[in-house]
Structure formats: structure tokens, C-alpha cells
Amino acid sequence: MAELLEIIMLVCFGFSWPMNVMKSYKSRTTKGKSLAFLILILVGYIAGIAAKFLNPVYMAAFAEKWYVLFFYFLNFGMVTADLLFYIRNYRWERKEMTKHESAGDR
């Protein structure tokens, strides 16, 4: 039952990350995003993955329960993609700001 609840949690989080990634991709802005939040979520997923690998009971049944780790890695990948778009958008915003500042000096 505990694994089922954990999977439900991971799936619920997993459905929201693709929407965030698409928003980051399309918006080309960091507005409404928090770098600290994204990093904390990544650290949380790393801790969850490490906990699974360090749990001897889980590892003994890994052949039957591999799918739990799959969802952790899938969500980790989504958050990583969102972080990469954050970095892209941040650089794009800085470039645009510099362009506008230099145009204003003329």
C-alpha cells in the first residue's frame, strides 16, 4: 500500500511538470519561477532516489518494484528540463536587458 501511495504522489507531481516545462519553453521568461524552488525539488528527488537505493528491502525486491524508481527519474528529468529552460530564459532576459540599455545610451 505504501508503494501505491508513493506512486500516486509521483504521478501527480509528474503530470504537473510537463506543463511547467512547456510554460518555461514558450514564455522565454523567468517571471513566476524560482531557481531556489527548482533546486530544492531536484535535491528532494535525489534524496528520494538515494533512499530507494539504500533501502535493502526495496533493493531485494527491485525486479518487481523497479517502476517506483522510474517515476522518480522521470520527474527528476522534467525538473532538470525546467531548470535548463530557466537558465536559458535568464540568459535571454539579460541579453535583452543589455540590448535595451545600450540602445538607450544612443
N, C-alpha and C positions, 0 to 999 in steps of 0.2 A: 504494500500500500504506500509506503514511504517513497519508493521509486516512482510510482504513478503520480503522486503529488509533485515530486520534483520535476518530472517530465512536463506536467501541466504548467508549472511555473516557467520552465524554459521555453515551452511552445508559446505561451502568452508573450513573453519578452521577445521571442523570435519573430512573432508577427508584427511587432511594432518597429523593429529595427529596419526592415526594408523600406518602410515609409519614411523614416528619418534619413536614411541614406539617399533616397530619391529627392527628398526636400533639399538636402545639402548639395546634391549634384545640380539640381535645377536652379536653386536660388542664387548661387555664387556669392553667398554672404555668410558671415559667422553670426549675424544677429539671431538671437534666440538660442544660441548654442553655448555650451560651457566646456572649455577644454578640461578643466578640473573634473567635471562630471564624467566626461568620456574616459579619462584616465582612471578614475575610481571604478567605473564599471569594468574596464579591462582588468584592473587588479583583482576585482571580485571574481571575474571569470577564471583568472589564473589560479586564484586560491581554490575555487571550486574544482577545477581540473586537477590541481595538485592533491586535494583531499581525496579525490577518487583514486588516483594512483597510489596514494599512501594507505588506503583502506584495504587491509588484507582480505576481508570478507568480500568486498566488491571485486578485487582482482582475482580471487579464486573463482568467481562466477562470471568473469569478464566475457567469456564466449556467449553467454546468454544475455548479458546486460550491457553490451558494447554501445547500444543505441543512446544510453544516457550521456556518455561522453561525446557522442556525435553531436547532440544538441548543444552541449557546452562549446564545442569547437565551432559549430555553425554560428552561434550567437557571437562568439569571440571574433570570428571573421567579419560579421556585419558591423560590429562596433569598430573594428580596425578600419574598415572601409569608410565609416562615418568620420573617424579621426583623420584619415588621409584627405578626405574632402574638406574637412575643417582647415587643415594645413594649406591645401590648395586655395581655398576661399580666402584665408587670411592673407596669403601672399598676393592674391589678385586684388584684394581691397587695399593693401599697402601700395601696390603698383599704381592703382587708380588714384589714390590719395596723392602720391608723389607727382603723378602726371598733372593733376588739377592744381597742385601747389606751384609747380613750375610754370604752368600756363598763366597763373595769376600774377606771376612776377614780371611778366612782359609789359 
